[in-house]
Amino acid sequence: MKVGFIGLGNMGNPMATNLARAGHELTVHDLRREAATNLLEMGANWADSPRDAVPGNDVVFTSLPVPRDVDAVVLGENGILEGATPNTVYMDLSTNSPTSIRRVHEICAEKGVSVLDAPVSGGVYGAAAGTLAVMVGGDKAIFDRMKPTLDAIGSHVVYCGPIGNGMVCKICNNLLSMGIGVLMTEALTLGVKAGVDLATLADVIANSSGGNRRLVEKFPRFLFKGNFDPGFATALAAKDVRLATDLGREYGIPMELSNLVDQRHVEAMFRGWGPEDSDAVSKIQEEKAGVQLRLPNV
Ligand code: NAD
């Protein structure tokens, strides 16, 4: 397929790389041209704007930080919609607001342009390995047509229902991931303060009913190593928790605990940790408890 790809950051670059490796012909764009260096070396074409990444392509992907970036890149001046025709399929791989992508879908539909939401989970390691979970919302027939292309970036590509439903699944997942991160840090600082060494505590929990992927996959790569290079930036994690609490307000769902998780992320942002990996949020609890959760050799 001929593919346009906009947003070549921590996630977009490895996803685009896997699409190129799978034999797709890429045209790429990012605000930072240097983000495309490896892809241009692999034979990708450069586009000077989102609009220029569209003509002649079967599908155009975005992987962008926050909802307003997606709105600007799709609907703004020199945006995707300006370059699109009724044959264009646009897919948003970002973690975006369901309400925003449903609005983008409506506006694009007026021009006959098809939109799918396809947020991903699995982090930068999953993106590099091509093993992401991909949660897709939109027209089922277009999903079926695009599924082989999505298989190049993910090993668990799931149709979630109408437009926006992929984002709903992703936001619920990330709320849990971030919430578990906060609770795990409380439990681990408690256990260490009460006398158990961290390696033993982490091993026991990982093999018991409190075990979870945050503990066995994420913490060993980031928090336990004291490695706060993103990864998944705290600013993006804070955005995702807020997308969840906003959705709760929109649908009238009480979310007391989620709002505490939200405020913990707000505090991390105030500390200036937005650009650091999302495990940086744990530093607040480490500080309060007077315990550092470090296992440099895991
Ligand atoms: P990132 O900040 O590393 O990359 C975003 C890229 O978009 C950057 O290269 C930036 O220059 C580019 N960009 C921003 N605005 C642009 C614009 N107007 N035009 C063109 N390019 C623009 O972010 P990321 O970690 O790759 O995350 C991307 C999306 O994927 C986010 O929505 C995030 O929540 C989601 N996500 C991230 C992870 C992760 O582990 N990092 C995992 C799953 C989902």
Boltz pocket constraint, residues with backbone or C-beta under 6 A from the ligand:
constraints:
  - pocket:
      binder: B
      contacts: [[A, 6], [A, 7], [A, 8], [A, 9], [A, 10], [A, 11], [A, 12], [A, 29], [A, 30], [A, 31], [A, 32], [A, 35], [A, 63], [A, 64], [A, 65], [A, 66], [A, 69], [A, 72], [A, 73], [A, 93], [A, 94], [A, 95], [A, 96], [A, 120], [A, 121], [A, 122], [A, 123], [A, 124], [A, 231], [A, 232], [A, 233], [A, 236]]
      max_distance: 6.0
